[in-house]
Amino acid sequence: MLRTITLGSCVSVQGTFEKQLDNGKILVRVGKLLFEGYPVERKAA
């Protein structure tokens, strides 16, 4: 499943969901790289 995270105030990354962390952040994978950040809230259609 694709998820989008924020790494800062202006930087976001979209990748494959890997893991939910205890501090509220999630890990997403982009190729061989893992990124940790806060998930972007989903909007209702």
C-alpha positions in Angstrom: 0.0 0.0 0.0 1.3 3.4 -0.9 1.5 6.0 1.9 2.7 9.6 2.0 4.7 11.0 4.9 6.1 14.4 5.8 9.7 14.8 6.7 9.6 18.5 7.5 7.4 21.5 6.9 7.8 21.3 3.1 9.1 17.9 2.2 6.9 14.8 1.7 7.7 11.3 0.5 5.5 8.7 -1.0 6.4 5.0 -0.8 5.4 1.5 0.2 4.3 1.2 3.8 6.7 -0.8 5.9 6.1 -0.3 9.6 4.1 1.7 12.2 6.4 3.1 14.9 5.6 3.6 18.6 6.1 7.4 18.4 3.3 7.9 15.8 5.6 7.9 12.8 5.7 5.3 10.0 8.4 3.9 7.7 8.0 3.9 3.9 10.3 2.3 1.4 11.3 4.0 -1.8 13.5 1.5 -3.7 16.2 0.4 -1.2 15.8 3.5 1.0 13.6 3.7 4.1 12.1 7.1 5.2 10.6 7.8 8.6 8.0 10.5 9.1 4.5 11.5 10.1 1.7 10.1 7.9 -0.4 12.6 5.9 -4.0 12.5 6.9 -6.4 11.0 4.3 -9.2 13.2 2.9 -12.7 11.9 2.3 -13.7 11.8 -1.4 
